[in-house]
């Protein structure tokens, strides 16, 4: 589990492709402090297991399912990546709960300057838009960001100069893709409301749309 607060931007040192997936070698410093083989490190929002740790790098294996679903397949040597070490019970939760399980890739379809901020408009597959709510949270390449506005198949986020300098989104442009992880709580709520077992057994959940609205969840 992660918070979506990027600790550092690393850079890709090596990419080894195999029939079973790829092995990434990433140059970094902060996220490997006190880390051990087997620890989790979010890399552009993807939870990866460190299988090798050196003085200034870690290596991780990426299975084919993850390669297909995420933008890790497009990485090249020298590319910057967002990095975050998994949280502990002592870690401040400054962002939101992020699992490191990417849902899909989003496409940046517009980028405008708004004062000192940059506003990114990102298009998603329609089936994931139900988890995108105005002023809610979304993880973009592993960075926890506030959703500014929502349309039918897209949403916007606005980032200040400090954030632009701390995450790779600050260097992306229209036409680039990003890893998207939608809000975990929303997924559980949908599962409960649409529970197949509840329907088959004729039982009714006390959690309804009206309940969520009245209690400030939606």
C-alpha positions as CSV (number, residue, x, y, z in Angstrom):
1,X,0.0,0.0,0.0
2,X,1.2,3.5,-0.8
3,X,0.1,7.1,-0.3
4,X,0.6,8.6,-3.7
5,X,3.3,11.0,-2.5
6,X,6.2,10.5,-4.8
7,X,9.5,10.4,-2.9
8,X,11.8,10.8,-5.8
9,X,12.2,10.5,-9.5
10,X,14.5,7.7,-10.5
11,X,15.8,6.9,-14.0
12,X,15.7,3.7,-15.9
13,X,19.2,2.1,-16.1
14,X,18.4,-1.1,-18.0
15,X,15.5,-3.0,-19.5
16,X,15.8,-6.8,-20.0
17,X,13.0,-8.4,-22.0
18,X,12.2,-12.1,-21.7
19,X,9.3,-14.3,-22.8
20,X,8.0,-14.0,-19.2
21,X,8.0,-10.2,-18.9
22,X,10.7,-7.6,-18.3
23,X,13.3,-6.9,-15.7
24,X,13.7,-3.2,-14.9
25,X,16.8,-1.7,-13.3
26,X,16.1,1.8,-11.8
27,X,18.6,4.3,-10.5
28,X,17.5,5.9,-7.2
29,X,18.6,6.7,-3.6
30,X,15.7,7.5,-1.2
31,X,13.5,4.6,-1.8
32,X,16.2,2.0,-1.2
33,X,17.3,3.5,2.1
34,X,16.7,0.7,4.7
35,X,15.0,-1.4,1.9
36,X,15.5,-5.1,1.6
37,X,15.0,-7.6,-1.2
38,X,11.3,-8.4,-1.3
39,X,10.1,-4.9,-0.4
40,X,7.6,-3.1,-2.6
41,X,8.4,0.0,-4.5
42,X,5.8,1.8,-6.6
43,X,7.3,2.7,-10.0
44,X,5.0,5.0,-12.0
45,X,2.2,3.8,-9.8
46,X,2.9,0.1,-10.3
47,X,3.7,-2.0,-7.2
48,X,6.9,-3.8,-8.0
49,X,9.0,-6.2,-5.8
50,X,12.6,-5.4,-5.4
51,X,14.6,-8.5,-6.4
52,X,18.0,-6.9,-6.3
53,X,19.2,-3.8,-4.4
54,X,22.5,-2.1,-5.1
55,X,24.2,1.1,-3.8
56,X,22.2,3.3,-6.1
57,X,19.6,1.1,-7.8
58,X,17.0,-1.6,-7.5
59,X,15.8,-4.2,-10.0
60,X,12.3,-5.6,-10.3
61,X,10.6,-8.2,-12.5
62,X,7.5,-7.1,-14.3
63,X,5.1,-9.9,-15.4
64,X,3.4,-9.9,-18.8
65,X,0.0,-8.9,-17.4
66,X,1.5,-5.8,-15.8
67,X,3.4,-5.0,-19.0
68,X,0.2,-5.2,-21.1
69,X,-2.0,-3.1,-18.7
70,X,0.5,-0.3,-17.8
71,X,2.8,2.1,-19.5
72,X,5.9,0.3,-18.2
73,X,6.0,-1.4,-21.6
74,X,6.9,2.0,-23.2
75,X,9.8,2.8,-20.9
76,X,13.2,3.4,-22.4
77,X,16.7,3.7,-20.9
78,X,17.1,7.1,-19.3
79,X,13.4,7.7,-18.8
80,X,12.4,9.3,-15.5
81,X,10.0,7.3,-13.2
82,X,8.0,8.2,-10.1
83,X,9.1,6.2,-7.1
84,X,7.5,5.6,-3.7
85,X,8.4,3.1,-1.0
86,X,5.4,1.2,0.6
87,X,4.0,2.8,3.6
88,X,4.2,1.7,7.2
89,X,2.0,2.4,10.2
90,X,4.3,5.3,11.0
91,X,4.0,6.8,7.5
92,X,2.0,10.1,7.2
93,X,-1.0,9.6,4.9
94,X,-0.6,12.8,3.0
95,X,-2.2,11.6,-0.2
96,X,-4.8,8.8,-0.4
97,X,-4.7,5.0,-0.2
98,X,-3.0,3.7,-3.4
99,X,-2.6,0.0,-4.0
100,X,-0.1,0.1,-6.9
101,X,-2.5,-2.0,-9.0
102,X,-3.0,0.2,-12.1
103,X,-6.5,0.0,-13.7
104,X,-5.7,1.4,-17.1
105,X,-3.7,3.9,-19.1
106,X,-5.1,7.4,-19.7
107,X,-4.4,9.7,-22.6
108,X,-3.5,13.4,-22.1
109,X,-5.7,15.2,-24.6
110,X,-5.1,18.8,-23.6
111,X,-2.7,20.8,-21.5
112,X,-3.1,24.5,-20.7
113,X,-1.3,27.0,-18.4
114,X,-3.5,28.6,-15.8
115,X,-1.4,31.2,-13.9
116,X,1.4,29.2,-12.3
117,X,-0.5,26.0,-12.6
118,X,-0.8,23.5,-15.4
119,X,-4.1,21.9,-16.1
120,X,-4.0,18.4,-17.7
121,X,-7.1,16.9,-19.4
122,X,-7.0,13.1,-19.4
123,X,-9.2,10.8,-21.3
124,X,-10.1,7.3,-19.9
125,X,-11.9,4.2,-21.1
126,X,-15.5,5.0,-20.2
127,X,-15.9,2.0,-17.8
128,X,-13.5,3.7,-15.4
129,X,-15.1,7.1,-15.4
130,X,-17.7,6.0,-12.7
131,X,-14.8,6.0,-10.2
132,X,-13.8,9.6,-11.1
133,X,-15.6,12.2,-9.0
134,X,-15.0,16.0,-8.8
135,X,-12.7,16.9,-5.9
136,X,-12.0,13.2,-5.4
137,X,-8.5,11.6,-5.7
138,X,-6.8,9.7,-8.5
139,X,-3.3,8.2,-8.8
140,X,-1.6,9.3,-12.0
141,X,1.7,7.5,-12.6
142,X,1.5,6.8,-8.8
143,X,1.1,10.5,-7.8
144,X,-2.0,11.3,-5.7
145,X,-3.8,14.2,-7.3
146,X,-7.1,16.0,-6.8
147,X,-9.7,15.8,-9.6
148,X,-10.7,19.3,-10.7
149,X,-13.5,18.7,-13.2
150,X,-15.2,15.7,-14.7
151,X,-16.7,15.1,-18.2
152,X,-18.2,12.0,-19.8
153,X,-15.0,10.4,-20.8
154,X,-12.3,12.7,-19.3
155,X,-11.3,14.6,-16.3
156,X,-8.8,17.4,-15.4
157,X,-6.1,17.8,-12.7
158,X,-4.3,21.1,-11.9
159,X,-0.8,21.0,-10.5
160,X,1.3,23.7,-8.9
161,X,5.0,24.3,-9.8
162,X,6.3,22.4,-6.8
163,X,4.4,19.3,-7.9
164,X,5.4,19.8,-11.5
165,X,9.0,19.5,-10.5
166,X,8.5,16.5,-8.2
167,X,6.6,14.1,-10.6
168,X,7.0,13.0,-14.2
169,X,3.6,14.4,-15.2
170,X,5.2,17.9,-15.1
171,X,7.2,17.0,-18.2
172,X,4.5,15.2,-20.1
173,X,2.5,16.7,-23.0
174,X,-0.7,16.2,-25.1
175,X,-0.6,12.7,-26.7
176,X,1.4,11.1,-23.8
177,X,-0.1,8.3,-21.8
178,X,-0.2,7.9,-18.0
179,X,-0.9,5.1,-15.6
180,X,-4.2,5.5,-13.8
181,X,-5.4,3.9,-10.5
182,X,-8.9,5.0,-9.5
183,X,-10.1,5.3,-5.9
184,X,-10.0,2.0,-4.0
185,X,-13.0,2.9,-1.8
186,X,-15.2,3.5,-4.8
187,X,-14.5,0.0,-6.2
188,X,-15.5,-1.6,-2.9
189,X,-18.7,0.5,-2.8
190,X,-19.6,-0.6,-6.3
191,X,-19.0,-4.2,-5.4
192,X,-21.3,-4.0,-2.4
193,X,-24.0,-2.3,-4.3
194,X,-23.9,-4.7,-7.2
195,X,-23.3,-7.8,-5.2
196,X,-24.5,-10.8,-7.1
197,X,-24.9,-12.9,-4.0
198,X,-27.1,-10.2,-2.4
199,X,-29.4,-10.2,-5.4
200,X,-29.6,-14.0,-5.6
201,X,-30.4,-14.3,-1.9
202,X,-32.9,-11.6,-2.0
203,X,-31.2,-9.6,0.7
204,X,-30.9,-5.9,0.5
205,X,-27.8,-4.0,1.5
206,X,-28.2,-1.1,3.9
207,X,-25.7,0.8,1.7
208,X,-27.6,2.5,-1.0
209,X,-27.1,5.5,-3.2
210,X,-29.2,7.7,-0.9
211,X,-27.2,6.5,2.1
212,X,-23.9,7.5,0.4
213,X,-25.3,10.9,-0.6
214,X,-26.8,11.7,2.8
215,X,-23.5,10.8,4.5
216,X,-21.3,12.8,2.2
217,X,-19.6,9.9,0.3
218,X,-21.0,11.1,-3.1
